[in-house]
Structure formats: structure tokens, C-alpha cells
């Protein structure tokens, strides 16, 4: 059985993909809509945060749970 691979991103890398300022991600989204263990991890119990792109993208595209306020045209 093949396990899915995750793409881990820094706050700055995530910022460029979702078009939110890194400060907004750190201060407003982390721990309110981006949750530890689901959307991000702290590898090796350290302070560094790595965001899991596949989970964030999935939640952003899920019409039932609006993870981020994205305007729809």
C-alpha cells in the first residue's frame, strides 16, 4: 500500500500560494482555521512550523467548510 506524500511549506511559502501575508497567517489563521496536527506540524517537537499543503488545499476547495474567506466569482 502506497502512502500519500505531503508537501511541507514554511509560512512564507504558504503565503505565496494562498495570497495571504505571512503575518496574517501567523496572527489570524494559525490556530483558528489552520490547526496543529491537521494543517501544520512542528517537526521534532521544535519551534519551526511546517504547513501541510495538501490538507490546506483540500479544505480551501471544500465548499462545505470554508477554511479561508475566498471570494467566488
N, C-alpha and C positions, 0 to 999 in steps of 0.2 A: 504494500500500500504506500503510495507516494504522498508525502506530507507537503502541504502548500507552503511556499516560501513567502515570507513577509519582507516588505521594503521598509527599512527603518530610516526615519528622517529627523534631522535636527529641527529646532524651531524655525530657523532661517530658511531651510529647505522647504518645510511645510508652508511657510509664509508665501513663498514664490508660487506654489501650486494652487493654493486656495485664495490668493489675493487678499490676505489679511495681514496687517502689520504684525511683526513678531511680538511687539509689546501687547497688542490686543490678544494674541494667542496666549501669552503668559499670564496676563492680568484678568482677562474676561472669559476666555473659553476653557482654559485648563481648569479642571476640577468642577466645572459647571456643566459643560457639554462634552468635553474631552476628558474621559475618566481613566485614572490609573488602572492598569491591568486589562483594560478594554481598548483604549485608543493610544495609550502610551505606556512605556515601561521605564524603569530605572535599572539599567544593566548592572549586574554585580552589586546591587544594593547601594550604588553610589548616588551622587547628586545629579549627574547628567541625565537628561530626559531624551528618549528617542520615541518619536511618534510612529505608529503603525499605519502606513498609508492605506493599505487595502481595507482596513476596518473603517477608517475615516471616510474614504471614498464611498464605501458601501452605505454608510449611514447618511452621507450627504445626498446620495441618489435615492434613498428610500423615502418615498413620498409620505409614508405614514408617520415617520419620526423625523421631524425637521431638526436635524442636528445643528445646522448653521442657517441663519436667515439669508437665503439665496433668493434673489428676485427671479421670477419666472416670466418670460415674455411670451 
